[in-house]
Amino acid sequence: LAAAGTCLLTGASSLDGNQPLILQVSPLTAPAPAFVSVRATVEASDDNRALEVIAQSPDFYRSSRVELQGRNAPRLAVFEYSSLPPGLYDITGVLVGTTGRRAAVSRLVRIVGMAGSGK
């Protein structure tokens, strides 16, 4: 149901406000079964070791992880989740460094059921 992202872009500039991780999720509301795209932008840093994105609701859990090669890693990773059933999802991105978690960002996504579906 989920496809781990392919890294798409490189660069060395810092993100707005010194944020090591920015998470863009689209759409934030969609009818089921939904396709949700997550774009994670990571600040270039020698400390970066992994990026994990988790999509979870009370009835669903999926995680994807990509290893990062520090400052040389691509700055953008895209994760795609398809056929999501109805529910309120917490989409969380976690940037892991050499000593553990460097940053975590969450976004809420609502997937609504079709009329008469009981959800």
C-alpha positions, 0 to 999 in steps of 0.5 A: 500500500505504500511505496518508499520515496525516491530521493529527487534533489540535492543542495547545500543551503539551510532551510527556513528558520534553521529547521532541519526537516520540513514535511509537506503532505498533500492532500490534507483531506481526501475521499477514500481510497486516498493517495497521499504524497509526502515531501520531506525536505532535509537540511544538509548536515554531516549528522544526517543518517536516516529519514523515516516517514510514518502514516498511522491511524487507529486502523492503519500503520505504515512506515518507510525509511531511507538511509542518508549519507550526511551532507551528501544525501539528497535534500528531498525525499518523496513518499507515496501512500496509496489506497488509504482507507477512511480515518484520521492519519498522523503523518510523521517525519523523523530525521535521525542523526548520529546521536539519535533523533534530530527532528520530528514533524507531524501533519494530520490528514483526514480520509473520508468514506463515501456516503453510505460506507459506514465510515 
